[in-house]
Amino acid sequence: MAEHGNADDFIQLFTAHQSSLRAYVLSMVPRWSDAEEIVQQCSLILWKKFSQFRPGTNFFAWACQVARLEVKDFRKRQRREQIVFSDEFIDAVADEVFEMQAELPARLRALQGCVEKLSRDQRELLRLRYNEGGSVNSVSQAVNRSVDSVYKSLSRIRQALHECINRALVIGDF
């Protein structure tokens, strides 16, 4: 660790930007569990390379550079699965999300508030699909509903959350 950096400095900076970094990674990978794995790997790399961080510069920008490389490495490891998006697309999304980074914490707080407004059954569908990383098929079996019904419900929930987040951001209710 460099003279300027110590564990407390790293923890303070990483903790302050962890949710934004997670949102940044989530913009590039479809599964929450994959994003969590990537953020964990990023945290290790950032910790090991913290001596290279220049105090007074943008820690989040530095972390995003590491995250972007980790997403690309993750995608290379996952080539067995069919990947739809090109590296150019991932770079374009990453650039746009980075530019929106100031808005991400507010969007995340709004999302959390909007999820709390959903019914228990709707939150359970989201949990099974995104927190558990389950496929729509596994979710449909878990809730004893057809795959088509689960797809439609998730689509309606995502649309409702999108509208709720946008409303919350406009009125500052988050």
NORKA-V791922 format. One record per residue. N is the residue number from 0. RES is the residue in one small letter. BURIAL is + if it has 9 or more other C-alpha atoms within 8 Angstrom, else -. Layout:
n=N res=RES burial=BURIAL
n=N res=RES burial=BURIAL
//
This chain:
n=0 res=m burial=-
n=1 res=a burial=-
n=2 res=e burial=-
n=3 res=h burial=-
n=4 res=g burial=+
n=5 res=n burial=+
n=6 res=a burial=-
n=7 res=d burial=-
n=8 res=d burial=-
n=9 res=f burial=+
n=10 res=i burial=-
n=11 res=q burial=-
n=12 res=l burial=+
n=13 res=f burial=+
n=14 res=t burial=-
n=15 res=a burial=-
n=16 res=h burial=+
n=17 res=q burial=-
n=18 res=s burial=+
n=19 res=s burial=+
n=20 res=l burial=+
n=21 res=r burial=+
n=22 res=a burial=+
n=23 res=y burial=+
n=24 res=v burial=+
n=25 res=l burial=+
n=26 res=s burial=+
n=27 res=m burial=+
n=28 res=v burial=+
n=29 res=p burial=-
n=30 res=r burial=+
n=31 res=w burial=+
n=32 res=s burial=+
n=33 res=d burial=+
n=34 res=a burial=+
n=35 res=e burial=+
n=36 res=e burial=-
n=37 res=i burial=+
n=38 res=v burial=+
n=39 res=q burial=-
n=40 res=q burial=+
n=41 res=c burial=+
n=42 res=s burial=+
n=43 res=l burial=-
n=44 res=i burial=+
n=45 res=l burial=+
n=46 res=w burial=-
n=47 res=k burial=-
n=48 res=k burial=-
n=49 res=f burial=+
n=50 res=s burial=+
n=51 res=q burial=-
n=52 res=f burial=+
n=53 res=r burial=-
n=54 res=p burial=-
n=55 res=g burial=-
n=56 res=t burial=-
n=57 res=n burial=-
n=58 res=f burial=-
n=59 res=f burial=-
n=60 res=a burial=-
n=61 res=w burial=+
n=62 res=a burial=+
n=63 res=c burial=+
n=64 res=q burial=-
n=65 res=v burial=+
n=66 res=a burial=+
n=67 res=r burial=+
n=68 res=l burial=-
n=69 res=e burial=+
n=70 res=v burial=+
n=71 res=k burial=+
n=72 res=d burial=-
n=73 res=f burial=+
n=74 res=r burial=+
n=75 res=k burial=-
n=76 res=r burial=-
n=77 res=q burial=-
n=78 res=r burial=-
n=79 res=r burial=-
n=80 res=e burial=-
n=81 res=q burial=-
n=82 res=i burial=-
n=83 res=v burial=-
n=84 res=f burial=-
n=85 res=s burial=-
n=86 res=d burial=-
n=87 res=e burial=-
n=88 res=f burial=-
n=89 res=i burial=+
n=90 res=d burial=+
n=91 res=a burial=-
n=92 res=v burial=+
n=93 res=a burial=+
n=94 res=d burial=-
n=95 res=e burial=-
n=96 res=v burial=+
n=97 res=f burial=+
n=98 res=e burial=-
n=99 res=m burial=-
n=100 res=q burial=+
n=101 res=a burial=-
n=102 res=e burial=-
n=103 res=l burial=+
n=104 res=p burial=+
n=105 res=a burial=+
n=106 res=r burial=+
n=107 res=l burial=-
n=108 res=r burial=+
n=109 res=a burial=+
n=110 res=l burial=+
n=111 res=q burial=-
n=112 res=g burial=+
n=113 res=c burial=+
n=114 res=v burial=+
n=115 res=e burial=-
n=116 res=k burial=-
n=117 res=l burial=-
n=118 res=s burial=-
n=119 res=r burial=-
n=120 res=d burial=-
n=121 res=q burial=+
n=122 res=r burial=+
n=123 res=e burial=-
n=124 res=l burial=+
n=125 res=l burial=+
n=126 res=r burial=+
n=127 res=l burial=+
n=128 res=r burial=+
n=129 res=y burial=+
n=130 res=n burial=+
n=131 res=e burial=-
n=132 res=g burial=+
n=133 res=g burial=+
n=134 res=s burial=-
n=135 res=v burial=+
n=136 res=n burial=-
n=137 res=s burial=-
n=138 res=v burial=+
n=139 res=s burial=+
n=140 res=q burial=+
n=141 res=a burial=-
n=142 res=v burial=-
n=143 res=n burial=-
n=144 res=r burial=+
n=145 res=s burial=-
n=146 res=v burial=+
n=147 res=d burial=-
n=148 res=s burial=-
n=149 res=v burial=+
n=150 res=y burial=+
n=151 res=k burial=-
n=152 res=s burial=+
n=153 res=l burial=+
n=154 res=s burial=-
n=155 res=r burial=-
n=156 res=i burial=+
n=157 res=r burial=-
n=158 res=q burial=-
n=159 res=a burial=-
n=160 res=l burial=+
n=161 res=h burial=-
n=162 res=e burial=-
n=163 res=c burial=+
n=164 res=i burial=+
n=165 res=n burial=-
n=166 res=r burial=-
n=167 res=a burial=+
n=168 res=l burial=+
n=169 res=v burial=-
n=170 res=i burial=-
n=171 res=g burial=-
n=172 res=d burial=-
n=173 res=f burial=-
//
